Amino acid sequence: MILLDLVDFILYFGYAMVVSAAVLAIGFPLWIASKNPKSLIETGIGLGSILVLFLIAWLISGSEVYPNYAEFGVDASLSKFIGGMLNLVYLLVGVAVVGIVYSEFSKTFKNG
């Protein structure tokens, strides 16, 4: 019985730590940004650009649903949303790879 109480305590402590980490991960940058409001503009531009990229990815995604997914409650709108998210991930990975390659080539030609 004591072992189960200890396990429960450890689980609740872990939940509390995850919640406090999430609050600090969101709250601390906002607190820092409140000291420099111009940085919030750059954050807004970044969030807006990701939203535009998601809109583009959502528009090009399909909405077909296979019968084996329909039994789990997946409809056309959820399929289109998931497809948009996947397309956004593919797009962002492509942008990251192009950025890495460009960075390496520019460093090579700048130093060489």
Phi, psi and omega in degrees: 000321179293324179295320178294322177295322179294318179296316177300316180299316181294319178297314180294325176295319177296318176300317180296322179292321178295317179295316180294324177295320179294318179297316179291323180294330178270317186287320184297313176298324177294322178295317177295318182292333179293337176282337179226085185297338179294334178291335177293331178295316179296322177295318178297320177295319178296315178295321178296321180292323176294323177296319178294319178297321177295321179298317177297315180296323179292321181294328182269356181277153179273167181237019181286147181232125176283150185301326181287343174270334181295330180291345177264008177089014178280122177248185185295322182290321178293322178297319178294320178296314179296317177298321177296318178296317179296317177298322177297318178297315179299318180296315181291325175295319177298317178297319179295317180295317178297320178296320179294315180296316178299317180298316180293318178294320181292323177293321181294314182284335179286319181276335186267000000 
